[in-house]
Amino acid sequence: MEGSVQVIPEALPYLRGIQAAKKDLERIEDPGGYIEDKGATLSFHYRQTENPIAFARNVSASLAEIAEKHNLELFTGKMVFEFRPPVAIHKGIAFRQLVEEKKIDAALFLGDDVSDLNAFKAARQMRTERICEAWGVGVQSEDAPEALADTADFLADGVEDVEDLLAWLLKARKASST
C-alpha cells in the first residue's frame, strides 16, 4: 500500500515494546526534542534542543537502558536516536526488496546519514549482480558521517546539488522520451 508502513512478521512481537519504550521516552523529552512514532520503530529527534551535543551525552545512558528494558536495539543517526526491533532489517535490505518487488530497472538512493550507508552498499551490490542499475548519492553536510564519501557512488554538495541532480535527471528523461 502506497505511503503505509509494512511491518515484517519478525518485528510484530516487538511492537508492544516499541509502544512501552515510547511512554518511557515521553518522560525524557526536552523542549526542542520530539518522538516520531513510525509504527515499527521510534525516532527520538533532538536537533532542536538548546544544546544537542550536551543533550545527547546526558540522555544516552538512559536511552540505552530503555532499549534494553524493552528488548530493542538503539541506533544513533544525525541528531536522532532510533529504537528498532532486533531483527535483520535496514535501509539496504528495504531498498533491495523494493527494487525486486517492483521489478525496477534503475534506481537512485540519496542519503546523508549513517543509516543510509547500507543502502549505498545495496545499490553497488545490485549493480554487480545485474539486478538493477542502482546508484547511491551521498549528500555532504557538516553532520554527514565520514564513511559517506567511501560508501556512496557519488557525492552531492548539499541540498542545492541534489536539486540540480534531480532537475538534470528530469530533463534527461524528458529528452529521451521524445
N, C-alpha and C positions, 0 to 999 in steps of 0.2 A: 504494500500500500504506500503510495507517494506521501512523503512527509511524516510517516508514522515511525515509531520505534518498534523494531522487531527484536524481541529478546530470544536469544538462543536457548534451547532447552536446558543446557548445562548451567545457565545462570539463574533459572527460575527459583531454585531453592534458596538463593541469596537475596531475593527481593525484600523479604521481611527484614533482613539485616540492614539493607540499604535504608529502609524507612526508619528503623530504630537508630541508625547512625545519624540520620538527618535530624532527629529530635535532639540527640546529643550535641550536634553541631550548632543547633539554634541557640544553645546556651553559651556558645563561644563567640557568636557573631559580634563584630565590631563595626562601628559606623564606617561605611565605605566597603565593607566586606559583605558578600552575599552568597547564598547557596543556590545552585542551579540543579534542580532535580530532573535528571534525564531518564527517569524510569528505572533503567538497569544500572545506572551509575549516578554518582553525585559529584559535582564540581563545587569546590569552595574557593571563590574568587576573592582576591584581596588587593588587587591593583589600586583600588580607590581608597584604601585605608590611609590614615595620616602618615604612617611610616611603614611601607610594605616590607622592607627588609627586617625591621625590628619585629613587626607583627608575625612574619613567618618564623623567625627564630623563637619567639615567645610561645607560639602555639604548636610547633612541630611535634613536641613530645606528647602533648595531649591528643593531637590528631592520630599519631601512631597508636596510642592506647585505644582510641575509639575504633580504629580499623581492626586492631587485634581482637578487641572485645566482640565485634560482630563478624569475625572471620572474613574480613575484606582485605584487599590489597590497597595500599596507599601509594600513589604516584605523584610526583611533582612535575609541574609544567611551568609555563611562563605566567607567573603571578597567580597560580592556581594549584590547589591540592585536589587530586581526584581519588575517589573511593570506588573501587571496582570489585566485582566478584572474582575470586581466584580461579578463573578459567582462561584457557588459551584463546584470547581474542584481543586484537589490537587493530589499528588502522590499516596495517599492511594486509592482514587477513580479510578485513572487511572490504578493502579496495579490490583485492583479488576475487572475492566472492561476487561482488557487484559486476566486475568485468565478465566473469564466467557465466553468471546467471542471465545477464542481459546480452551476452554474446557480442560484446563491444570490440570493435576492431582497433580503435585508437582511444587513448585516454591520457589525460593530463592531471596530475595531482599537485596542488600548490599547498605549501605549508611553511610555518615559521617556528615550530615548537619541537621540543624533544619527542613529543608523542607522534610527530609526523615522520620521524626517521624510518620507522618500519614500512610505511607506505612507499617511501622512496626506494627502499630495498626491494619491495614487492614489484615496483614498476620495472626496475632493472631485471629482476628475475623473470617477469612475464615476457620481456623483450627477448631475453636469452632463450627461453623455452618456446618462443614464437607463438605465444598465446594471444598477445596483444601488443600493438605498438604503443607502449605506455612509457611516459616520461615524468620525472619528478622535478618540480621547480621549487627551490628553497627561496624564501623571501627573507632577505637580510634585514636586520634591525639591531639595535644595540642590545636587545634582550635575546637574540637568537642564539641557540646553542652552538658551540664550536664545531660539533660534528656535522652541522648543517652543510657546510661547504664541501666536506668529504663525501657525504651521502647523497645529496641531490645531484641530478644530472646537469641542471642549470641553476644559476642564481639570479634573482631579481633584486634590484636595489630598492626595496621598499614598495609601498603600495602603488606609487606612480608607475614604476616599471611593470607591475602586474597589470595595471590598467592598459598600458601601452601594448603589452603582450596580447592581452585579450582582444584589444581593438585590431591588432595586426592579424590574429587568427580569424576573426570575423571577416575582415576584409579579404583575406586569402580564401576563405570558404566561399564567400560570395563570388569572387573572381573565378574560382574553379567550377562553380555550378552554372556558369554562363557559356 
